[in-house]
Every structure is written in C-alpha cells, then in structure tokens.
Amino acid sequence: MISRAERRAAWKAGVAAAFDAGSVEAVLDLLETMEIAWHDIYGEITPPEAVIDDVLSLSGGDLAALIRAVRLGLADRRDLRVAADRRRAGD
C-alpha cells in the first residue's frame, strides 16, 4: 500500500506543472485534504488519478478555481469530469 506521503510526492510534479512555485505546497495541502474527505464520502483511500488530473486541469493554475474544482469533485465526480473535459476542449 502507498502511504499518504508517497501519494503527495507523486502529485508534486503535476502540481508544479500547473501552479507557480510559491503555491505548490498549498496545493498539495489541499489535495491531501481532498483525499481525507474523499475517504469519508466515497469510502476509498484516495481519489483516482483521473480525479486529481481533472481538478488540476479545471483549476487553470488558479488556487481559488482549484478549491471550487475540489468541492465539485467531492460533490459529484461525474460533474467534475464533464467540466474538466469541457475546459480541455476549450469550451
């Protein structure tokens, strides 16, 4: 089993690609908080990597948008996927 610290380390490159260097640790903190909530809501240890990719994509590198994307993903991961796919398509 992979530890929370190992998952956080694995997310770091994707976070660094999407956010400025000064925000990386705060974004990782938020993703870790999302992981805890995900477990409480969905009973899974961590969100699937596709969910992490979707929240990072939907954020557009903006911390406030990331917070909204995390909230959306926790409320309904399907809505998150649709919104992220639209953003990727340029809609």
mmCIF file as gemmi writes it, N, C-alpha and C atoms, coordinates in Angstrom:
data_model
loop_
_atom_site.group_PDB
_atom_site.id
_atom_site.type_symbol
_atom_site.label_atom_id
_atom_site.label_alt_id
_atom_site.label_comp_id
_atom_site.label_asym_id
_atom_site.label_entity_id
_atom_site.label_seq_id
_atom_site.pdbx_PDB_ins_code
_atom_site.Cartn_x
_atom_site.Cartn_y
_atom_site.Cartn_z
_atom_site.occupancy
_atom_site.B_iso_or_equiv
_atom_site.pdbx_formal_charge
_atom_site.auth_seq_id
_atom_site.auth_asym_id
_atom_site.pdbx_PDB_model_num
ATOM 1 N N . MET Axp A 1 ? 0.843 -1.181 0 1 0 ? 1 A 1
ATOM 2 C CA . MET Axp A 1 ? 0 0 0 1 0 ? 1 A 1
ATOM 3 C C . MET Axp A 1 ? 0.889 1.245 0 1 0 ? 1 A 1
ATOM 4 N N . ILE Axp A 2 ? 0.475 2.248 -0.717 1 0 ? 2 A 1
ATOM 5 C CA . ILE Axp A 2 ? 1.216 3.507 -0.819 1 0 ? 2 A 1
ATOM 6 C C . ILE Axp A 2 ? 0.751 4.433 0.299 1 0 ? 2 A 1
ATOM 7 N N . SER Axp A 3 ? 1.696 5.083 0.956 1 0 ? 3 A 1
ATOM 8 C CA . SER Axp A 3 ? 1.364 5.995 2.048 1 0 ? 3 A 1
ATOM 9 C C . SER Axp A 3 ? 0.877 7.338 1.511 1 0 ? 3 A 1
ATOM 10 N N . ARG Axp A 4 ? 0.24 8.094 2.381 1 0 ? 4 A 1
ATOM 11 C CA . ARG Axp A 4 ? -0.216 9.441 2.007 1 0 ? 4 A 1
ATOM 12 C C . ARG Axp A 4 ? 0.975 10.299 1.587 1 0 ? 4 A 1
ATOM 13 N N . ALA Axp A 5 ? 2.09 10.182 2.276 1 0 ? 5 A 1
ATOM 14 C CA . ALA Axp A 5 ? 3.287 10.961 1.925 1 0 ? 5 A 1
ATOM 15 C C . ALA Axp A 5 ? 3.799 10.581 0.538 1 0 ? 5 A 1
ATOM 16 N N . GLU Axp A 6 ? 3.727 9.308 0.201 1 0 ? 6 A 1
ATOM 17 C CA . GLU Axp A 6 ? 4.162 8.879 -1.13 1 0 ? 6 A 1
ATOM 18 C C . GLU Axp A 6 ? 3.227 9.387 -2.22 1 0 ? 6 A 1
ATOM 19 N N . ARG Axp A 7 ? 1.922 9.386 -1.946 1 0 ? 7 A 1
ATOM 20 C CA . ARG Axp A 7 ? 0.97 9.938 -2.92 1 0 ? 7 A 1
ATOM 21 C C . ARG Axp A 7 ? 1.213 11.432 -3.099 1 0 ? 7 A 1
ATOM 22 N N . ARG Axp A 8 ? 1.448 12.128 -2.006 1 0 ? 8 A 1
ATOM 23 C CA . ARG Axp A 8 ? 1.729 13.568 -2.073 1 0 ? 8 A 1
ATOM 24 C C . ARG Axp A 8 ? 2.967 13.818 -2.937 1 0 ? 8 A 1
ATOM 25 N N . ALA Axp A 9 ? 4.002 13.029 -2.722 1 0 ? 9 A 1
ATOM 26 C CA . ALA Axp A 9 ? 5.231 13.169 -3.521 1 0 ? 9 A 1
ATOM 27 C C . ALA Axp A 9 ? 4.949 12.885 -4.992 1 0 ? 9 A 1
ATOM 28 N N . ALA Axp A 10 ? 4.099 11.909 -5.266 1 0 ? 10 A 1
ATOM 29 C CA . ALA Axp A 10 ? 3.769 11.57 -6.657 1 0 ? 10 A 1
ATOM 30 C C . ALA Axp A 10 ? 2.984 12.686 -7.344 1 0 ? 10 A 1
ATOM 31 N N . TRP Axp A 11 ? 2.17 13.417 -6.58 1 0 ? 11 A 1
ATOM 32 C CA . TRP Axp A 11 ? 1.385 14.519 -7.145 1 0 ? 11 A 1
ATOM 33 C C . TRP Axp A 11 ? 2.226 15.763 -7.431 1 0 ? 11 A 1
ATOM 34 N N . LYS Axp A 12 ? 3.377 15.867 -6.8 1 0 ? 12 A 1
ATOM 35 C CA . LYS Axp A 12 ? 4.141 17.114 -6.816 1 0 ? 12 A 1
ATOM 36 C C . LYS Axp A 12 ? 4.506 17.582 -8.224 1 0 ? 12 A 1
ATOM 37 N N . ALA Axp A 13 ? 4.925 16.692 -9.101 1 0 ? 13 A 1
ATOM 38 C CA . ALA Axp A 13 ? 5.315 17.102 -10.452 1 0 ? 13 A 1
ATOM 39 C C . ALA Axp A 13 ? 4.134 17.701 -11.212 1 0 ? 13 A 1
ATOM 40 N N . GLY Axp A 14 ? 2.98 17.068 -11.125 1 0 ? 14 A 1
ATOM 41 C CA . GLY Axp A 14 ? 1.795 17.593 -11.802 1 0 ? 14 A 1
ATOM 42 C C . GLY Axp A 14 ? 1.357 18.928 -11.24 1 0 ? 14 A 1
ATOM 43 N N . VAL Axp A 15 ? 1.462 19.062 -9.942 1 0 ? 15 A 1
ATOM 44 C CA . VAL Axp A 15 ? 1.114 20.33 -9.292 1 0 ? 15 A 1
ATOM 45 C C . VAL Axp A 15 ? 2.096 21.419 -9.714 1 0 ? 15 A 1
ATOM 46 N N . ALA Axp A 16 ? 3.371 21.093 -9.722 1 0 ? 16 A 1
ATOM 47 C CA . ALA Axp A 16 ? 4.399 22.071 -10.11 1 0 ? 16 A 1
ATOM 48 C C . ALA Axp A 16 ? 4.225 22.514 -11.558 1 0 ? 16 A 1
ATOM 49 N N . ALA Axp A 17 ? 3.705 21.631 -12.401 1 0 ? 17 A 1
ATOM 50 C CA . ALA Axp A 17 ? 3.475 21.995 -13.804 1 0 ? 17 A 1
ATOM 51 C C . ALA Axp A 17 ? 2.276 22.927 -13.952 1 0 ? 17 A 1
ATOM 52 N N . ALA Axp A 18 ? 1.321 22.835 -13.025 1 0 ? 18 A 1
ATOM 53 C CA . ALA Axp A 18 ? 0.09 23.611 -13.141 1 0 ? 18 A 1
ATOM 54 C C . ALA Axp A 18 ? 0.097 24.917 -12.348 1 0 ? 18 A 1
ATOM 55 N N . PHE Axp A 19 ? 0.937 25.004 -11.304 1 0 ? 19 A 1
ATOM 56 C CA . PHE Axp A 19 ? 0.919 26.156 -10.402 1 0 ? 19 A 1
ATOM 57 C C . PHE Axp A 19 ? 2.306 26.76 -10.258 1 0 ? 19 A 1
ATOM 58 N N . ASP Axp A 20 ? 2.354 28.02 -9.856 1 0 ? 20 A 1
ATOM 59 C CA . ASP Axp A 20 ? 3.639 28.67 -9.604 1 0 ? 20 A 1
ATOM 60 C C . ASP Axp A 20 ? 4.293 28.039 -8.374 1 0 ? 20 A 1
ATOM 61 N N . ALA Axp A 21 ? 5.595 28.162 -8.301 1 0 ? 21 A 1
ATOM 62 C CA . ALA Axp A 21 ? 6.383 27.505 -7.25 1 0 ? 21 A 1
ATOM 63 C C . ALA Axp A 21 ? 5.922 27.891 -5.848 1 0 ? 21 A 1
ATOM 64 N N . GLY Axp A 22 ? 5.467 29.111 -5.665 1 0 ? 22 A 1
ATOM 65 C CA . GLY Axp A 22 ? 5.026 29.56 -4.352 1 0 ? 22 A 1
ATOM 66 C C . GLY Axp A 22 ? 3.72 28.939 -3.886 1 0 ? 22 A 1
ATOM 67 N N . SER Axp A 23 ? 2.991 28.328 -4.792 1 0 ? 23 A 1
ATOM 68 C CA . SER Axp A 23 ? 1.695 27.734 -4.45 1 0 ? 23 A 1
ATOM 69 C C . SER Axp A 23 ? 1.731 26.214 -4.306 1 0 ? 23 A 1
ATOM 70 N N . VAL Axp A 24 ? 2.827 25.589 -4.699 1 0 ? 24 A 1
ATOM 71 C CA . VAL Axp A 24 ? 2.88 24.123 -4.768 1 0 ? 24 A 1
ATOM 72 C C . VAL Axp A 24 ? 2.521 23.467 -3.438 1 0 ? 24 A 1
ATOM 73 N N . GLU Axp A 25 ? 3.109 23.9 -2.349 1 0 ? 25 A 1
ATOM 74 C CA . GLU Axp A 25 ? 2.837 23.256 -1.058 1 0 ? 25 A 1
ATOM 75 C C . GLU Axp A 25 ? 1.389 23.459 -0.624 1 0 ? 25 A 1
ATOM 76 N N . ALA Axp A 26 ? 0.822 24.63 -0.872 1 0 ? 26 A 1
ATOM 77 C CA . ALA Axp A 26 ? -0.586 24.869 -0.524 1 0 ? 26 A 1
ATOM 78 C C . ALA Axp A 26 ? -1.504 23.98 -1.352 1 0 ? 26 A 1
ATOM 79 N N . VAL Axp A 27 ? -1.189 23.812 -2.62 1 0 ? 27 A 1
ATOM 80 C CA . VAL Axp A 27 ? -1.993 22.938 -3.481 1 0 ? 27 A 1
ATOM 81 C C . VAL Axp A 27 ? -1.885 21.494 -2.995 1 0 ? 27 A 1
ATOM 82 N N . LEU Axp A 28 ? -0.696 21.057 -2.66 1 0 ? 28 A 1
ATOM 83 C CA . LEU Axp A 28 ? -0.527 19.705 -2.129 1 0 ? 28 A 1
ATOM 84 C C . LEU Axp A 28 ? -1.3 19.531 -0.825 1 0 ? 28 A 1
ATOM 85 N N . ASP Axp A 29 ? -1.325 20.557 0.006 1 0 ? 29 A 1
ATOM 86 C CA . ASP Axp A 29 ? -2.105 20.508 1.254 1 0 ? 29 A 1
ATOM 87 C C . ASP Axp A 29 ? -3.59 20.328 0.935 1 0 ? 29 A 1
ATOM 88 N N . LEU Axp A 30 ? -4.073 21.064 -0.06 1 0 ? 30 A 1
ATOM 89 C CA . LEU Axp A 30 ? -5.482 20.96 -0.431 1 0 ? 30 A 1
ATOM 90 C C . LEU Axp A 30 ? -5.791 19.575 -0.994 1 0 ? 30 A 1
ATOM 91 N N . LEU Axp A 31 ? -4.911 19.042 -1.827 1 0 ? 31 A 1
ATOM 92 C CA . LEU Axp A 31 ? -5.136 17.701 -2.374 1 0 ? 31 A 1
ATOM 93 C C . LEU Axp A 31 ? -5.135 16.648 -1.263 1 0 ? 31 A 1
ATOM 94 N N . GLU Axp A 32 ? -4.283 16.839 -0.28 1 0 ? 32 A 1
ATOM 95 C CA . GLU Axp A 32 ? -4.271 15.918 0.855 1 0 ? 32 A 1
ATOM 96 C C . GLU Axp A 32 ? -5.576 16.024 1.644 1 0 ? 32 A 1
ATOM 97 N N . THR Axp A 33 ? -6.081 17.224 1.812 1 0 ? 33 A 1
ATOM 98 C CA . THR Axp A 33 ? -7.365 17.423 2.477 1 0 ? 33 A 1
ATOM 99 C C . THR Axp A 33 ? -8.483 16.789 1.658 1 0 ? 33 A 1
ATOM 100 N N . MET Axp A 34 ? -8.402 16.926 0.334 1 0 ? 34 A 1
ATOM 101 C CA . MET Axp A 34 ? -9.382 16.283 -0.542 1 0 ? 34 A 1
ATOM 102 C C . MET Axp A 34 ? -9.355 14.767 -0.354 1 0 ? 34 A 1
ATOM 103 N N . GLU Axp A 35 ? -8.162 14.228 -0.214 1 0 ? 35 A 1
ATOM 104 C CA . GLU Axp A 35 ? -8.022 12.792 -0.022 1 0 ? 35 A 1
ATOM 105 C C . GLU Axp A 35 ? -8.744 12.328 1.249 1 0 ? 35 A 1
ATOM 106 N N . ILE Axp A 36 ? -8.614 13.068 2.309 1 0 ? 36 A 1
ATOM 107 C CA . ILE Axp A 36 ? -9.279 12.725 3.566 1 0 ? 36 A 1
ATOM 108 C C . ILE Axp A 36 ? -10.795 12.783 3.386 1 0 ? 36 A 1
ATOM 109 N N . ALA Axp A 37 ? -11.274 13.842 2.753 1 0 ? 37 A 1
ATOM 110 C CA . ALA Axp A 37 ? -12.711 13.979 2.51 1 0 ? 37 A 1
ATOM 111 C C . ALA Axp A 37 ? -13.202 12.888 1.56 1 0 ? 37 A 1
ATOM 112 N N . TRP Axp A 38 ? -12.405 12.561 0.553 1 0 ? 38 A 1
ATOM 113 C CA . TRP Axp A 38 ? -12.775 11.526 -0.411 1 0 ? 38 A 1
ATOM 114 C C . TRP Axp A 38 ? -13.035 10.209 0.323 1 0 ? 38 A 1
ATOM 115 N N . HIS Axp A 39 ? -12.162 9.905 1.246 1 0 ? 39 A 1
ATOM 116 C CA . HIS Axp A 39 ? -12.325 8.668 2.016 1 0 ? 39 A 1
ATOM 117 C C . HIS Axp A 39 ? -13.633 8.692 2.798 1 0 ? 39 A 1
ATOM 118 N N . ASP Axp A 40 ? -13.937 9.821 3.412 1 0 ? 40 A 1
ATOM 119 C CA . ASP Axp A 40 ? -15.17 9.936 4.194 1 0 ? 40 A 1
ATOM 120 C C . ASP Axp A 40 ? -16.412 9.842 3.312 1 0 ? 40 A 1
ATOM 121 N N . ILE Axp A 41 ? -16.344 10.397 2.116 1 0 ? 41 A 1
ATOM 122 C CA . ILE Axp A 41 ? -17.507 10.437 1.232 1 0 ? 41 A 1
ATOM 123 C C . ILE Axp A 41 ? -17.666 9.146 0.439 1 0 ? 41 A 1
ATOM 124 N N . TYR Axp A 42 ? -16.582 8.695 -0.179 1 0 ? 42 A 1
ATOM 125 C CA . TYR Axp A 42 ? -16.649 7.571 -1.111 1 0 ? 42 A 1
ATOM 126 C C . TYR Axp A 42 ? -16.148 6.245 -0.526 1 0 ? 42 A 1
ATOM 127 N N . GLY Axp A 43 ? -15.524 6.279 0.639 1 0 ? 43 A 1
ATOM 128 C CA . GLY Axp A 43 ? -15.023 5.059 1.245 1 0 ? 43 A 1
ATOM 129 C C . GLY Axp A 43 ? -13.778 4.508 0.568 1 0 ? 43 A 1
ATOM 130 N N . GLU Axp A 44 ? -13.183 5.291 -0.311 1 0 ? 44 A 1
ATOM 131 C CA . GLU Axp A 44 ? -11.953 4.906 -0.992 1 0 ? 44 A 1
ATOM 132 C C . GLU Axp A 44 ? -10.797 5.64 -0.329 1 0 ? 44 A 1
ATOM 133 N N . ILE Axp A 45 ? -9.629 5.026 -0.317 1 0 ? 45 A 1
ATOM 134 C CA . ILE Axp A 45 ? -8.48 5.631 0.36 1 0 ? 45 A 1
ATOM 135 C C . ILE Axp A 45 ? -8.102 6.972 -0.26 1 0 ? 45 A 1
ATOM 136 N N . THR Axp A 46 ? -8.165 7.045 -1.567 1 0 ? 46 A 1
ATOM 137 C CA . THR Axp A 46 ? -7.733 8.26 -2.26 1 0 ? 46 A 1
ATOM 138 C C . THR Axp A 46 ? -8.54 8.428 -3.538 1 0 ? 46 A 1
ATOM 139 N N . PRO Axp A 47 ? -8.656 9.646 -4.038 1 0 ? 47 A 1
ATOM 140 C CA . PRO Axp A 47 ? -9.331 9.817 -5.322 1 0 ? 47 A 1
ATOM 141 C C . PRO Axp A 47 ? -8.515 9.149 -6.431 1 0 ? 47 A 1
ATOM 142 N N . PRO Axp A 48 ? -9.176 8.65 -7.459 1 0 ? 48 A 1
ATOM 143 C CA . PRO Axp A 48 ? -8.445 8.114 -8.598 1 0 ? 48 A 1
ATOM 144 C C . PRO Axp A 48 ? -7.574 9.211 -9.235 1 0 ? 48 A 1
ATOM 145 N N . GLU Axp A 49 ? -6.505 8.801 -9.872 1 0 ? 49 A 1
ATOM 146 C CA . GLU Axp A 49 ? -5.616 9.78 -10.515 1 0 ? 49 A 1
ATOM 147 C C . GLU Axp A 49 ? -6.364 10.648 -11.517 1 0 ? 49 A 1
ATOM 148 N N . ALA Axp A 50 ? -7.368 10.088 -12.178 1 0 ? 50 A 1
ATOM 149 C CA . ALA Axp A 50 ? -8.151 10.881 -13.136 1 0 ? 50 A 1
ATOM 150 C C . ALA Axp A 50 ? -8.846 12.048 -12.449 1 0 ? 50 A 1
ATOM 151 N N . VAL Axp A 51 ? -9.288 11.855 -11.218 1 0 ? 51 A 1
ATOM 152 C CA . VAL Axp A 51 ? -9.931 12.943 -10.464 1 0 ? 51 A 1
ATOM 153 C C . VAL Axp A 51 ? -8.9 14.021 -10.133 1 0 ? 51 A 1
ATOM 154 N N . ILE Axp A 52 ? -7.715 13.603 -9.708 1 0 ? 52 A 1
ATOM 155 C CA . ILE Axp A 52 ? -6.65 14.579 -9.425 1 0 ? 52 A 1
ATOM 156 C C . ILE Axp A 52 ? -6.314 15.355 -10.696 1 0 ? 52 A 1
ATOM 157 N N . ASP Axp A 53 ? -6.185 14.646 -11.813 1 0 ? 53 A 1
ATOM 158 C CA . ASP Axp A 53 ? -5.911 15.311 -13.091 1 0 ? 53 A 1
ATOM 159 C C . ASP Axp A 53 ? -7.017 16.295 -13.448 1 0 ? 53 A 1
ATOM 160 N N . ASP Axp A 54 ? -8.265 15.891 -13.209 1 0 ? 54 A 1
ATOM 161 C CA . ASP Axp A 54 ? -9.395 16.773 -13.527 1 0 ? 54 A 1
ATOM 162 C C . ASP Axp A 54 ? -9.384 18.037 -12.683 1 0 ? 54 A 1
ATOM 163 N N . VAL Axp A 55 ? -9.128 17.923 -11.382 1 0 ? 55 A 1
ATOM 164 C CA . VAL Axp A 55 ? -9.139 19.139 -10.553 1 0 ? 55 A 1
ATOM 165 C C . VAL Axp A 55 ? -7.988 20.058 -10.941 1 0 ? 55 A 1
ATOM 166 N N . LEU Axp A 56 ? -6.827 19.49 -11.252 1 0 ? 56 A 1
ATOM 167 C CA . LEU Axp A 56 ? -5.7 20.325 -11.668 1 0 ? 56 A 1
ATOM 168 C C . LEU Axp A 56 ? -5.988 20.99 -13.01 1 0 ? 56 A 1
ATOM 169 N N . SER Axp A 57 ? -6.575 20.247 -13.929 1 0 ? 57 A 1
ATOM 170 C CA . SER Axp A 57 ? -6.908 20.805 -15.236 1 0 ? 57 A 1
ATOM 171 C C . SER Axp A 57 ? -7.948 21.91 -15.116 1 0 ? 57 A 1
ATOM 172 N N . LEU Axp A 58 ? -8.981 21.655 -14.345 1 0 ? 58 A 1
ATOM 173 C CA . LEU Axp A 58 ? -10.056 22.63 -14.197 1 0 ? 58 A 1
ATOM 174 C C . LEU Axp A 58 ? -9.591 23.892 -13.472 1 0 ? 58 A 1
ATOM 175 N N . SER Axp A 59 ? -8.571 23.764 -12.652 1 0 ? 59 A 1
ATOM 176 C CA . SER Axp A 59 ? -8.08 24.919 -11.894 1 0 ? 59 A 1
ATOM 177 C C . SER Axp A 59 ? -7.443 25.979 -12.776 1 0 ? 59 A 1
ATOM 178 N N . GLY Axp A 60 ? -6.847 25.553 -13.873 1 0 ? 60 A 1
ATOM 179 C CA . GLY Axp A 60 ? -6.149 26.519 -14.73 1 0 ? 60 A 1
ATOM 180 C C . GLY Axp A 60 ? -5.015 27.225 -14.013 1 0 ? 60 A 1
ATOM 181 N N . GLY Axp A 61 ? -4.468 26.594 -12.987 1 0 ? 61 A 1
ATOM 182 C CA . GLY Axp A 61 ? -3.364 27.195 -12.251 1 0 ? 61 A 1
ATOM 183 C C . GLY Axp A 61 ? -3.766 28.25 -11.244 1 0 ? 61 A 1
ATOM 184 N N . ASP Axp A 62 ? -5.06 28.357 -10.971 1 0 ? 62 A 1
ATOM 185 C CA . ASP Axp A 62 ? -5.584 29.355 -10.042 1 0 ? 62 A 1
ATOM 186 C C . ASP Axp A 62 ? -6.064 28.653 -8.772 1 0 ? 62 A 1
ATOM 187 N N . LEU Axp A 63 ? -5.551 29.072 -7.62 1 0 ? 63 A 1
ATOM 188 C CA . LEU Axp A 63 ? -5.875 28.41 -6.361 1 0 ? 63 A 1
ATOM 189 C C . LEU Axp A 63 ? -7.367 28.461 -6.044 1 0 ? 63 A 1
ATOM 190 N N . ALA Axp A 64 ? -8.01 29.603 -6.268 1 0 ? 64 A 1
ATOM 191 C CA . ALA Axp A 64 ? -9.451 29.708 -5.999 1 0 ? 64 A 1
ATOM 192 C C . ALA Axp A 64 ? -10.234 28.756 -6.898 1 0 ? 64 A 1
ATOM 193 N N . ALA Axp A 65 ? -9.852 28.656 -8.163 1 0 ? 65 A 1
ATOM 194 C CA . ALA Axp A 65 ? -10.521 27.726 -9.082 1 0 ? 65 A 1
ATOM 195 C C . ALA Axp A 65 ? -10.267 26.281 -8.664 1 0 ? 65 A 1
ATOM 196 N N . LEU Axp A 66 ? -9.083 25.997 -8.124 1 0 ? 66 A 1
ATOM 197 C CA . LEU Axp A 66 ? -8.786 24.658 -7.628 1 0 ? 66 A 1
ATOM 198 C C . LEU Axp A 66 ? -9.709 24.296 -6.467 1 0 ? 66 A 1
ATOM 199 N N . ILE Axp A 67 ? -9.913 25.232 -5.564 1 0 ? 67 A 1
ATOM 200 C CA . ILE Axp A 67 ? -10.802 24.984 -4.427 1 0 ? 67 A 1
ATOM 201 C C . ILE Axp A 67 ? -12.205 24.651 -4.932 1 0 ? 67 A 1
ATOM 202 N N . ARG Axp A 68 ? -12.691 25.412 -5.907 1 0 ? 68 A 1
ATOM 203 C CA . ARG Axp A 68 ? -14.017 25.133 -6.475 1 0 ? 68 A 1
ATOM 204 C C . ARG Axp A 68 ? -14.039 23.77 -7.166 1 0 ? 68 A 1
ATOM 205 N N . ALA Axp A 69 ? -12.962 23.41 -7.862 1 0 ? 69 A 1
ATOM 206 C CA . ALA Axp A 69 ? -12.897 22.119 -8.549 1 0 ? 69 A 1
ATOM 207 C C . ALA Axp A 69 ? -12.884 20.962 -7.547 1 0 ? 69 A 1
ATOM 208 N N . VAL Axp A 70 ? -12.144 21.129 -6.461 1 0 ? 70 A 1
ATOM 209 C CA . VAL Axp A 70 ? -12.12 20.093 -5.424 1 0 ? 70 A 1
ATOM 210 C C . VAL Axp A 70 ? -13.518 19.919 -4.838 1 0 ? 70 A 1
ATOM 211 N N . ARG Axp A 71 ? -14.175 21.014 -4.544 1 0 ? 71 A 1
ATOM 212 C CA . ARG Axp A 71 ? -15.534 20.948 -3.993 1 0 ? 71 A 1
ATOM 213 C C . ARG Axp A 71 ? -16.467 20.241 -4.975 1 0 ? 71 A 1
ATOM 214 N N . LEU Axp A 72 ? -16.369 20.582 -6.249 1 0 ? 72 A 1
ATOM 215 C CA . LEU Axp A 72 ? -17.188 19.943 -7.267 1 0 ? 72 A 1
ATOM 216 C C . LEU Axp A 72 ? -16.908 18.446 -7.326 1 0 ? 72 A 1
ATOM 217 N N . GLY Axp A 73 ? -15.635 18.076 -7.296 1 0 ? 73 A 1
ATOM 218 C CA . GLY Axp A 73 ? -15.268 16.667 -7.355 1 0 ? 73 A 1
ATOM 219 C C . GLY Axp A 73 ? -15.77 15.877 -6.173 1 0 ? 73 A 1
ATOM 220 N N . LEU Axp A 74 ? -15.778 16.499 -5.011 1 0 ? 74 A 1
ATOM 221 C CA . LEU Axp A 74 ? -16.29 15.815 -3.823 1 0 ? 74 A 1
ATOM 222 C C . LEU Axp A 74 ? -17.813 15.683 -3.869 1 0 ? 74 A 1
ATOM 223 N N . ALA Axp A 75 ? -18.47 16.67 -4.459 1 0 ? 75 A 1
ATOM 224 C CA . ALA Axp A 75 ? -19.932 16.627 -4.563 1 0 ? 75 A 1
ATOM 225 C C . ALA Axp A 75 ? -20.381 15.63 -5.625 1 0 ? 75 A 1
ATOM 226 N N . ASP Axp A 76 ? -19.711 15.63 -6.78 1 0 ? 76 A 1
ATOM 227 C CA . ASP Axp A 76 ? -20.082 14.719 -7.872 1 0 ? 76 A 1
ATOM 228 C C . ASP Axp A 76 ? -18.93 14.611 -8.857 1 0 ? 76 A 1
ATOM 229 N N . ARG Axp A 77 ? -18.234 13.505 -8.793 1 0 ? 77 A 1
ATOM 230 C CA . ARG Axp A 77 ? -17.054 13.33 -9.637 1 0 ? 77 A 1
ATOM 231 C C . ARG Axp A 77 ? -17.398 13.324 -11.121 1 0 ? 77 A 1
ATOM 232 N N . ARG Axp A 78 ? -18.632 12.963 -11.473 1 0 ? 78 A 1
ATOM 233 C CA . ARG Axp A 78 ? -19.041 12.981 -12.89 1 0 ? 78 A 1
ATOM 234 C C . ARG Axp A 78 ? -19.15 14.415 -13.395 1 0 ? 78 A 1
ATOM 235 N N . ASP Axp A 79 ? -19.702 15.307 -12.564 1 0 ? 79 A 1
ATOM 236 C CA . ASP Axp A 79 ? -19.775 16.719 -12.949 1 0 ? 79 A 1
ATOM 237 C C . ASP Axp A 79 ? -18.376 17.304 -13.104 1 0 ? 79 A 1
ATOM 238 N N . LEU Axp A 80 ? -17.471 16.891 -12.233 1 0 ? 80 A 1
ATOM 239 C CA . LEU Axp A 80 ? -16.076 17.33 -12.344 1 0 ? 80 A 1
ATOM 240 C C . LEU Axp A 80 ? -15.498 16.895 -13.682 1 0 ? 80 A 1
ATOM 241 N N . ARG Axp A 81 ? -15.709 15.638 -14.065 1 0 ? 81 A 1
ATOM 242 C CA . ARG Axp A 81 ? -15.18 15.122 -15.328 1 0 ? 81 A 1
ATOM 243 C C . ARG Axp A 81 ? -15.718 15.907 -16.514 1 0 ? 81 A 1
ATOM 244 N N . VAL Axp A 82 ? -17.025 16.173 -16.523 1 0 ? 82 A 1
ATOM 245 C CA . VAL Axp A 82 ? -17.64 16.924 -17.613 1 0 ? 82 A 1
ATOM 246 C C . VAL Axp A 82 ? -17.033 18.327 -17.697 1 0 ? 82 A 1
ATOM 247 N N . ALA Axp A 83 ? -16.913 18.998 -16.563 1 0 ? 83 A 1
ATOM 248 C CA . ALA Axp A 83 ? -16.348 20.353 -16.546 1 0 ? 83 A 1
ATOM 249 C C . ALA Axp A 83 ? -14.892 20.352 -16.997 1 0 ? 83 A 1
ATOM 250 N N . ALA Axp A 84 ? -14.106 19.383 -16.54 1 0 ? 84 A 1
ATOM 251 C CA . ALA Axp A 84 ? -12.698 19.309 -16.936 1 0 ? 84 A 1
ATOM 252 C C . ALA Axp A 84 ? -12.567 18.998 -18.423 1 0 ? 84 A 1
ATOM 253 N N . ASP Axp A 85 ? -13.396 18.1 -18.93 1 0 ? 85 A 1
ATOM 254 C CA . ASP Axp A 85 ? -13.352 17.784 -20.362 1 0 ? 85 A 1
ATOM 255 C C . ASP Axp A 85 ? -13.717 18.994 -21.21 1 0 ? 85 A 1
ATOM 256 N N . ARG Axp A 86 ? -14.692 19.759 -20.75 1 0 ? 86 A 1
ATOM 257 C CA . ARG Axp A 86 ? -15.058 20.988 -21.479 1 0 ? 86 A 1
ATOM 258 C C . ARG Axp A 86 ? -13.895 21.974 -21.496 1 0 ? 86 A 1
ATOM 259 N N . ARG Axp A 87 ? -13.229 22.109 -20.364 1 0 ? 87 A 1
ATOM 260 C CA . ARG Axp A 87 ? -12.088 23.038 -20.305 1 0 ? 87 A 1
ATOM 261 C C . ARG Axp A 87 ? -10.982 22.563 -21.231 1 0 ? 87 A 1
ATOM 262 N N . ARG Axp A 88 ? -10.705 21.273 -21.228 1 0 ? 88 A 1
ATOM 263 C CA . ARG Axp A 88 ? -9.656 20.725 -22.098 1 0 ? 88 A 1
ATOM 264 C C . ARG Axp A 88 ? -10.002 20.936 -23.573 1 0 ? 88 A 1
ATOM 265 N N . ALA Axp A 89 ? -11.29 20.885 -23.886 1 0 ? 89 A 1
ATOM 266 C CA . ALA Axp A 89 ? -11.74 21.078 -25.273 1 0 ? 89 A 1
ATOM 267 C C . ALA Axp A 89 ? -11.798 22.546 -25.666 1 0 ? 89 A 1
ATOM 268 N N . GLY Axp A 90 ? -11.592 23.421 -24.678 1 0 ? 90 A 1
ATOM 269 C CA . GLY Axp A 90 ? -11.588 24.852 -24.963 1 0 ? 90 A 1
ATOM 270 C C . GLY Axp A 90 ? -12.939 25.503 -24.928 1 0 ? 90 A 1
ATOM 271 N N . ASP Axp A 91 ? -13.922 24.805 -24.379 1 0 ? 91 A 1
ATOM 272 C CA . ASP Axp A 91 ? -15.282 25.401 -24.283 1 0 ? 91 A 1
ATOM 273 C C . ASP Axp A 91 ? -15.35 26.407 -23.152 1 0 ? 91 A 1
